Amino acid sequence: MTSASSANSRTNGPAGAQPLAGVPSPESPAQVWSPWLLGLLQQQLDQYQELERLSREQSVLVASGRTDDLISLLGRRQDILDRLSELGASAAPFRDRWATLVDRLSAAERERFRAVIEGIDAVVAEVNRRDEADRLALERERTAIADEMAGVTHTRGAVAAYAAGHAAAAYGSAGASGPRFQDRRG
């Protein structure tokens, strides 16, 4: 993502999303804040769905060992997380008072909010599940590499010890005095 489009996504969110300007107060009538908050939650759901898409791509990259591509993808994920943080901060006054605010909504509005919030929860759970699986896969790979490196170090040490001690003793060294083998038959 370019810095211009990154800045644009922070201002306007995903394509077609409403800007965060003009944040209503939780004290205002529900018909004022409800559409705004529902739109904000929908923006969050859209961002989480994009995060979930990147999470699937991340799993493929982890499985294939494509670390350079994985690092690039993690940068794109960070952009989304930054946007989600901004959206969460805008929703904070409403989230903190949600138990009292929800009573001011009609049954149909509560259902719309419930559906979006459950959608967010489901996507977040899937991203967390996949991230944990990827973390475990990376941990296994790290352990395998460490074990392999320890084996190489051990082998080098054994070869060096053999070369320094055993080979010199078995075949003589340049610094040894006198002949090593003698012809006793004459």
QUIQUINOR-V707635 format. One record per backbone hydrogen bond with DSSP energy under -1.0 kcal/mol. NH is the residue of the N-H (numbers start at 1). CO is the residue of the C=O. If there is no record, write none. Layout:
((NH;CO) (NH;CO))
This chain:
((6;2) (7;3) (8;4) (9;5) (10;6) (11;7) (12;8) (13;9) (17;14) (28;25) (32;29) (33;29) (34;30) (37;33) (38;34) (39;35) (40;36) (41;37) (42;38) (43;39) (44;40) (45;41) (46;42) (47;43) (48;44) (49;45) (50;46) (51;47) (52;48) (53;49) (54;50) (55;51) (56;52) (57;53) (58;54) (59;55) (60;56) (61;57) (62;58) (63;59) (64;60) (66;61) (67;65) (70;66) (71;67) (72;68) (73;69) (74;70) (75;71) (76;72) (77;73) (78;74) (79;75) (80;76) (81;77) (82;78) (83;79) (84;80) (85;81) (86;82) (87;83) (88;84) (89;85) (90;86) (91;87) (92;88) (94;91) (95;91) (96;92) (98;95) (100;97) (101;97) (102;98) (104;101) (105;102) (110;106) (111;107) (112;108) (113;109) (114;110) (115;111) (116;112) (117;113) (118;114) (119;115) (120;116) (121;117) (122;118) (123;119) (124;120) (125;121) (126;122) (127;123) (128;124) (129;125) (130;126) (131;127) (132;128) (133;129) (134;130) (135;131) (136;132) (137;133) (138;134) (139;135) (140;136) (141;137) (142;138) (143;139) (144;140) (145;141) (146;142) (147;143) (148;144) (149;145) (150;146) (151;147) (152;148) (153;149) (154;150) (155;151) (156;152) (157;153) (158;154) (159;155) (160;156) (161;157) (162;158) (163;159) (164;160) (165;161) (167;162) (169;165) (170;166) (171;167) (172;168) (176;173))
